[in-house]
Amino acid sequence: MSARDRDVDALRGFALVGIVIANMPFFATNDILPPMPTTLDGIANLAMVGLVQSKFFVIYSFLFGFALARQIDGLDETGARRARARARLWLLLGFGAFNAVFLFHGDILMLYAALGALVLGLERRDAPALRGLARWVALVGALLLGGN
């Protein structure tokens, strides 16, 4: 087993702090009586989206993909590492479900687990099959978004 990369862990922690900051407005509001927005609220929201959400969510998503790619690179033919990667995705799904039900309704961890399972399932496919799948996904996405 290889040693953990402390720089990646530090960047992941930094991104998590930013995500907590980005989610604070959701934790601070009550759904019974929403506050009336003011001009200052609009400026604060613009700053939050521009300086926090658009940066930290991207960093964290990138790090998820990076870690998944490192796991896939380390897969062996025996299937032991594949089973470990699959177990980690199940754990992520369970943690995300717990978080979504009991802590925060805007949880994204379940989506990460589903996408990770999809990537893990597709990593043995050849390039032409992946290109065909990418074209199909792009076409379906364009059709679904075309009506909006």
C-alpha positions in Angstrom: 0.0 0.0 0.0 1.4 3.4 -0.9 1.7 6.3 1.5 -0.9 9.0 1.5 0.0 12.2 -0.3 -0.2 14.9 2.4 -0.4 17.7 -0.2 -3.6 16.2 -1.7 -5.0 15.7 1.8 -4.3 19.3 2.7 -5.9 20.6 -0.5 -8.9 18.3 0.2 -9.2 19.7 3.7 -9.0 23.3 2.4 -11.7 22.5 -0.1 -13.9 21.0 2.6 -13.6 24.2 4.7 -14.7 26.2 1.7 -17.7 23.9 1.1 -18.7 24.3 4.8 -18.5 28.1 4.3 -20.5 27.8 1.1 -23.2 25.8 2.9 -23.5 28.0 5.9 -26.3 30.1 4.5 -28.4 26.9 4.1 -27.7 26.0 7.7 -28.6 29.5 8.9 -32.0 29.8 7.2 -35.3 28.5 8.4 -37.8 27.3 5.9 -40.8 28.7 7.8 -40.2 32.4 7.3 -37.5 33.2 4.7 -35.9 36.6 5.2 -36.5 39.4 2.7 -33.4 39.8 0.6 -31.7 43.2 0.6 -29.1 44.7 -1.7 -26.4 43.7 0.7 -27.7 40.1 0.6 -27.5 40.1 -3.1 -23.9 41.4 -3.0 -23.0 38.7 -0.4 -24.7 36.0 -2.5 -22.7 37.1 -5.6 -19.5 37.1 -3.6 -20.4 33.6 -2.2 -21.0 32.2 -5.6 -18.1 33.9 -7.3 -15.5 33.4 -4.6 -16.5 30.3 -2.8 -18.9 28.0 -4.6 -17.3 28.3 -8.0 -13.9 27.5 -6.6 -14.2 25.0 -3.7 -16.8 22.7 -5.3 -14.6 22.4 -8.4 -11.5 21.7 -6.3 -13.3 19.0 -4.3 -14.8 17.4 -7.4 -11.4 17.4 -9.1 -9.9 15.8 -6.1 -12.6 13.1 -6.0 -11.8 12.3 -9.7 -8.0 12.4 -9.0 -8.3 9.9 -6.1 -10.6 7.6 -8.1 -8.1 7.7 -11.0 -5.3 6.8 -8.6 -7.4 3.9 -7.2 -8.1 2.6 -10.7 -4.4 2.9 -11.7 -3.6 0.7 -8.7 -6.2 -2.0 -9.6 -4.7 -5.5 -10.0 -5.9 -8.5 -11.9 -6.8 -10.4 -8.7 -9.8 -8.2 -8.0 -8.8 -7.4 -4.4 -8.2 -3.7 -5.0 -11.3 -3.5 -7.2 -13.4 -4.9 -4.3 -11.8 -2.4 -1.9 -12.6 0.5 -4.3 -16.2 -0.8 -4.6 -16.4 -1.1 -0.8 -15.2 2.5 -0.5 -17.9 3.7 -2.9 -20.6 1.8 -0.9 -19.3 3.5 2.2 -19.4 6.9 0.5 -23.0 6.1 -0.6 -24.0 5.2 3.0 -22.4 8.2 4.5 -24.0 10.4 1.9 -27.4 8.9 2.5 -27.0 9.4 6.3 -25.9 13.0 5.7 -28.8 13.7 3.3 -31.4 12.3 5.7 -30.2 13.6 9.0 -27.9 16.6 8.4 -28.1 18.4 5.1 -30.6 18.0 2.2 -28.1 19.3 -0.4 -25.7 16.4 0.0 -23.7 15.4 -3.1 -21.8 12.4 -1.8 -24.4 9.9 -3.1 -23.9 11.4 -6.6 -20.1 11.0 -6.2 -20.6 7.4 -5.2 -22.9 6.7 -8.2 -20.5 8.4 -10.6 -17.6 6.6 -9.1 -19.3 3.3 -9.6 -20.0 4.2 -13.2 -16.4 5.1 -13.8 -15.2 1.9 -12.1 -17.6 -0.1 -14.3 -16.4 1.6 -17.5 -12.6 1.6 -16.9 -12.1 -1.7 -18.7 -13.9 -0.6 -21.9 -12.0 0.2 -25.1 -11.7 3.7 -26.5 -14.3 3.3 -29.4 -17.0 2.1 -26.9 -16.3 5.0 -24.6 -16.4 7.5 -27.5 -19.8 6.0 -28.5 -21.1 6.3 -25.0 -19.9 9.9 -24.7 -21.7 10.8 -27.9 -24.9 9.2 -26.7 -24.7 11.0 -23.3 -24.0 14.3 -25.1 -27.0 13.8 -27.4 -29.3 12.9 -24.5 -28.0 15.9 -22.5 -28.5 18.3 -25.4 -32.1 17.0 -25.9 -32.9 17.3 -22.2 -31.5 20.8 -21.9 -32.7 21.9 -25.2 -36.2 22.4 -23.9 -35.1 24.9 -21.2 
